[in-house]
Amino acid sequence: MPSVRSAEKPNFIFLLADDLGYMDVGFNNPRTFYETPNLDLLASSGMVFTDFYAACQVCSPTRASILNGKYPARTDTTNFFVGRRDGKFAPADFKTDMANGEVTVAEALKENGYRTFFAGKWHLGGKGQLPTDQGFDINMGGGSNGLPRSYFSPYKNVENLPPGPEGEFLTNRLADEAVSFLEDSSKQPDPFLLYLSFYSVHTPLQAPQNLIKKYEAKAKRLGLTNPKDSFDVGRERQIWPNSKEERKIRIRQDHAVYAAMVESMDTAVGTVLDRLEELGLKDDTVVIFMSDNGGLCSSEGHPTSNLPLRGGKGWMYEGGIREPVAIRWPGVTAPGTRCATPAISTDFYPTILEIAGLPLRGEQHVDGVSLVPFLKNPFSKFDRGTLFFHYPHYSNQGGIPTSAMRKGDFKLIQDLEDGEYELYNLKEDISEHNNLSQLEGDIVKEMGAELDAWRKEVDAKPLLKHPKTGATPPKLW
């Protein structure tokens, strides 16, 4: 069925997963335990970014960076909103909302005639700072809360979503709301932004029983039934702040409930993209898929493994910040292409504006760089530049306060508690097991100076004196 609108400006669908790991999708990991046929089809029809990063290893900062084009350190939104945990020192102060003064990418599109729709997890502020206050015409399910108490209706803790029939599955409901918006949009002349922000695969770990049984049978068929083989402490051993508890890490993908959650989200993606095609909108629509941070492997059920990537959600290692990303721009991105140039979530804002043929807003998306050169040619010699990260907090998942940067093949991490560096060559050591900081002193010195300059430029906040112990953190920049 053909659309009534012209294709002068493309439509956009932004699909954002929650806590989905880099190795959880087939287009990055053909041996994954989980099944993601719809995401794999999307990836094969467009471009996969193999070295794409979230601006932070937890949710809210990354979500803000997508919409405002700025590093979390620049806007003091460096932790998940309302999250706070003390450690050796007190964490840095941070804001618990995305300021209304930010001109979001949704607002930029709306100002230029786009209809805008948001569904799912927001977690960027409450009343007065909801999606409808930040450029979206419609908000289905977005509020201040970061997770549902239940994935089955009545959902509990999911705001701004009319109740569904008892037992309705939230992931399916969000896809249905998105489809309704698509169907309405097919009758309108204006272009649209559909932003579908799944709560999945965040805890609580819940999924339809038929899918859980499917993966229980699959695990049994593959011989993945001994729980002792699923975990290790190994190199990743960490200690809870002010505790002696050892932290185990999942090293094998075999969690049936999590697998069911992944499949249900993938099916929801298929529901939306299939309807897009049926409505004759596919060729006029750019589709972007990303996860907001790495897979959860070290706490709260330890549902997935990110190996060979080290760490996971809450950690500055690759398992915490390297994300599955695929972009389909019909007629521009060659199907089945892969781009290995490092990029980051702040880059979506200028990329979307340039694709739409709209003027860039450099003062707003100051930390973003348009990826259009790579979408046109994955081997482009265009220099994206250095990527920076800053997390002056103690994560719920065991991660410690760190800053980091990626420049070329090298990644530098600085422990904010003692100032010590770790240096990895990711081209040769994607698992971050070979710390080169003692062998490559000149590289550490050069990159450390660049990291210091960046932290000063964005006014990155440091750790604070502990209010009870009096422990004072070192001054590092």
N, C-alpha and C positions, 0 to 999 in steps of 0.2 A: 504494500500500500504506500503510494508516494506521499511525501510530506508536502504541506501547503507553503512552507517557508522557503526563501531563497538561501543560498549558501554563501552570501557575501561575508558573513562572520561565522566561523565554526562554532558548534556547540561544544561543551566540555562535560565529561563525566569524570569525577575524581573519586576513586574507590580507596578508602583508607582502612586497613586492618589494624587491630589492636593486639600487640604482643606476638604477632606472627613472626617466626624466625626465618632468617635467610635460607636455611637448609630445609624449611618445611614445605617448600613448593617444588613441583617437578621440574620447572624450567631452570632451577638452580641445582637441583639434586635429583637426578633420575632414579636414585635408589631410596628416596624417601619412603617411609612407612605410610605416609598420608597420601591421599588421592586428590589431585587438584586439576582435573581435566579442563575446566573452563578457564582457569588462570593460565594454564599452559597454552591453551588455544589463543588467548589474548596475546601472550608473549610471542607466540610463533607468527602472529599477524602484525607484529610491530617490532619494537626494539627493547631489548633487555639491557639495563645498566648493571654491570657486574660489580661495580665498586661504588655503590650509592650509599650515602650515609644519612641517618637521622641526626638532627642537630643536638640531640640529647639521648641518653640511654633510658629515659623514662618518658611518659606520655605527654603531659601538658606542654612542656617546652617545645617539643617537636611539633605538636599540633599548632601552637602559636606561630612557629617559624614558617610553616607552610602558608599560613594566611597573611602574615605581615612581612615576610621576606627579610627578617632580622634574626641575628644570632640571639639565643636566649640571654647570654651574658650582657648584651647591649640593653635589653629591656628588663633585666632583673627578674626574669621568669625561668629560673634555672632548675626548679624541681617541680614534681607533680603538685598541683595546687592543693594546699593544706597539708602537704607532706612535710614532716619534720622528725628527725631522729638525731640525738646527740651521740657523739663518740668521744674520742680523745679530746677533741675541741668541740665548740659549738658550731653548727653549720652557719653559713652566711644567711643574712636576711634576704628575703625574696618576696616578690609580689604574687598574690594568689588570684590574679585575673589578667586577661589581656586588655590593655587600656582601650577605652573607646576612642581615644585620639588616633589610634592606628587606622589607617585607611587600608582595609583588608582587600585582598584580591577579589573577593565577592563584591565589595563596594565599588571597586574600580570597574568591574564588568557591568554592574547594575547602572552605573552612571553612563554607560555607553549602550544602553538598550537591552541588556541581558535580563532574562527572568532567572531568579536564583532560588535554589531549593536545598535545604539541609535536612538530613535524616540521620539519627543515631547518636553516637557519643560526642559530646561537646567538651565538657570539663575545662572550660576557659573562662568561667565566671557565671554568676547567677543572675538574679533579677536586675535588669538594666544593662546587662552585658551578655545577653543570650544571642544566638545566631541572628534573630530578627533585629538586634541592635547593632549588628556587625556586617550588614549588607545582604542578608538572606531574606527573601520575601516570605518563605515558608519554613517552619521549623517543626519537624516531627521527631521528637524524642531527645532533643538536645537540652541539657541543663547543667547545673553545677556539679552533679554527681559523676564519678568516674566509672562506676560499675553497677550493673543491676544486682539486686539480691536474688533474683531468679530469672532465668531465660524463658520461663513459661508464664503465660498470663494467668493471674495478675502479676506483673513483673516486679513491682516493688522497687523503688529507688530510680525508676525511669520517669523523667519529667516530660511534660509537654507532648504526650502521646496518648490519644484517647484509648480507653480500655478495649481489648479485643476479647474474643470468646475464650473461656477458660481452657488452658492447655495450649493456646496458640504459642508457637515458637518465635521468639523475638527476632532472630535473624531473618526468618521468612517474612515476618511482618514488615521489617524495614525494606526488604526487596519489593514487597507489594506496594508500599507507599511510593517507592521510587518509580515503579512501573506506572502507577496512577499519574504521577507527574509527567512521565514521558508521553503517556497517551494524551494528556491535555496539551502538552507542548507541541505535539504533532499537528494540532489544529490551529496553532498560533504562528504568526509571521516572525516573531522575535526569537533570537538565539537564546540558549539557556546554559546555565551552570547547574549540574546536578552533583551534589557533594554527599556521597553515601559513606558515612563514617561508622563502620561496624563496631559494636561492642565486642564481638568475637575477635580473637579467641581468649580474651581476658577471663580470669576467674570470675564467678564460680564455675567449676568444671561441670557443665551440664549439656546434654544433647539428647535428641530423640533416641528412644530405646532401640529401634530397629537398626540405627547406624552404630550404636555402641555394640550391639550383638555382632554386627558385621565385622567390626575390627577385633573383637575378642576372638572370633573364629579365625580371622586372618593371622593374629598373633600366634594362636595355637598351631595353625598350619605351617607357619614359618619357624616354629620352635622358639618363640620369644616369650616363654612363660616363666622363666626363673627370675624373680625380682632382684636377686643378688647380682645378676649380670647387667642390671639397668643403671646402677649407680657406682660412683667412685669418689674419693676425696682427692687423691693424687696431687697433681701440680696446682689444682685450683683451690686447695684447702684455704679457707678463710675463717676468721673468728668474728662472731658478732661483737660489736663494740661493747666493752665492759662485760664481756661474757667469755666463758671457756668452751662454748658449744662449737663442735666441729660442723662444718657445712658440707653436705653431700651435693654432688653434681650429677644430673642425669647424663649418661653417656650413650644411651641407646633410645631410638624412637620406637616406642611400643605401647604408649598410653592409649587405650581404646577410646576413652571418653574424649580426650583431646583430639584424636584422629577424627572422631565423629563431628566435633566442633569445626575442625578445618574443612571437612567435606561439606558440611551444611553451609558454611560461609561461601565456599567455592560454588556450590549449587545456586546460592543467592546471586552471586556475580553472573552466573549463566542465565538466570531468570531475567536480570536486567538487560544484559547485552543481547540476548535472543529477542527480547521485545523491541529493543532499539532497532535491530535489523528488520523485524517484521513491520515496523512502522515506517520503514524507508529512510531512517535517520543515520544509519551506520556510516555512510560515506561523508556525512557532514559533521561527524562528531569525533573529537579527540578524546581518547580514553587514557587515564593515568591510574596506575595501581601502585600502592606503597603500603608498608607497615610502619607504625609510629616508633617502634623500638624493637630490640631483639627478642628472641624467644625466651620464655621463662624456664630456667633450668636449675636454679639454685634455691628455690623457696616455694611456698604456697602450692604444694602438690608436685613441684618439679616436673611439669608435664611433658617437656620436650628436650631434645638434645640438639645443640648447635654445632657439634663436631663436624669438620675439623676446626671450626672457629672456636676461639677461647672465650669463656665466660658467656654471659647472656644479659637479659634485661637487668638494668641497674649497674652494669659494669662498663668500663671504658674500653674494654677489649672488643675485638671485631664482632663477637657474638652478641654484644649489646648495642652496637650502633650501625653495623653494616646491614642493609635492608634489601628485601626483594622488591625490585622496581621494574615495571614494564610500561612503555608508552606506545600507543598506536595513534598515529596521525595519518589518516588515509590519504593516499596519493603522495606522501612525502617520506615517511619512514618505510624503508624497504623491509618487507616481511622477513622474520627470522634473523635479524641482525642483532649484534651485541656490541656494546660500547664499554670499553674498559677504563675510560677516563674518570677519575674520581669526581663525584658531584655530591650535593647535599640538599636537604629539604628546603632551604631558603631559596633555591634556584627555581622552584616551580612558579613563583609569582612572576618574575620577568619573562620566563618561558611562555607562560599562558598569555601574557600581554602581547608578546611579539607574534605568537601564532595567530592571535585575534587581529593583528594589524593595528594595535593601539599603541600610543606613545608609552615608553617606559617611564617609571616613576622612581628615578634613582635615589631620591632622598628617602623614599619609603622602603623599598626593597634594597637597602644599601648593602646588605650582605649576600644578595642573590646575584647570580649570573645566568643569563639566558642560555639554555641548552640547545637552542635551535640549530647552531652549527653542527652539533653532533647528531641531532635528529635527521638532518639532511645528509650527513656523512659521518658514520661512526668513527672513521679514521681521520677526522679533521685535526689539523695541527693547532687549532685554537687552544689557547692556554686558559683553562678554568681558574687556575691559581690555587693557593694554599687553603686548606680547610681547617677550621678551628673548633675546639670544644672546651667547655668549662663546666664542671660539676662540683661546686664546693659544698657537698652534702654527703651524708651517709645513707646509702640506699637500703630499702627494706630487703633487698635481695643479697646483701653482703658487700656490695661495691663500696669503695672508699672514696674520699674526696680527691679529684684529679682534674688536671687540665691536659689537653692533648692537641696535636696538630698532625695533619697528613700533608706531606709535600712530596710529590712524585711517588716513588715506591716506599719511602720511609715514613714511619709513624713514630712520633715522640710522645711519651706520656710522662707527666710529672705528678708525683705523689705530693699532695698539698699539706700533708702532715709533717713531712720531713724534707721536702724539696728534692728527693732522689728522682733520677730519670730512668726510664726504660726506652730503648730504641729498637725498633724492629724493621726489617726489610720485608715488606708484605709480599713482594713478588717472589721471594725465595722462601718465606716463612709465614704463610697465611695463618698458622696456628699460634704465632707469637710465643714461641718457646725459646728462641735464641736471642737473649737480650744483648745487643751490641754496644751498650752505652760505654763500657770500659774499653772496647776496641776501636770505636769510632768517635773519639773525643772531639775532633774538629766538627763533625756533623752535629753532635749534641750541642756544642757551643753555639754554632750558627743557628740551629733551629730553636734552641732555648732563647736566644736573643730575640728572634722573630716572635716567639710565643709571648715573651715579656712585653714587647712593643704592642702586640695586639691586645693583651689584657689591659694595658694602660689606655689604649685608644678607645676601647669599649667600656672602660670603667668597671672591669670585672670585679666582683665582690669577693673578699677573702674569707677564710675561716675566722671565727671569733673566739675570744677568750671563753673558756668553760666557766659558767656561772657558779658551779659548785666546787670544782677542784682548783680553779684559778689557772689551769694550764693555758699557756699563751702560744698560739701558732707562730711559726717563723714568718717573717716578711719576705715574700718571694718576688714581688714586682712593685 
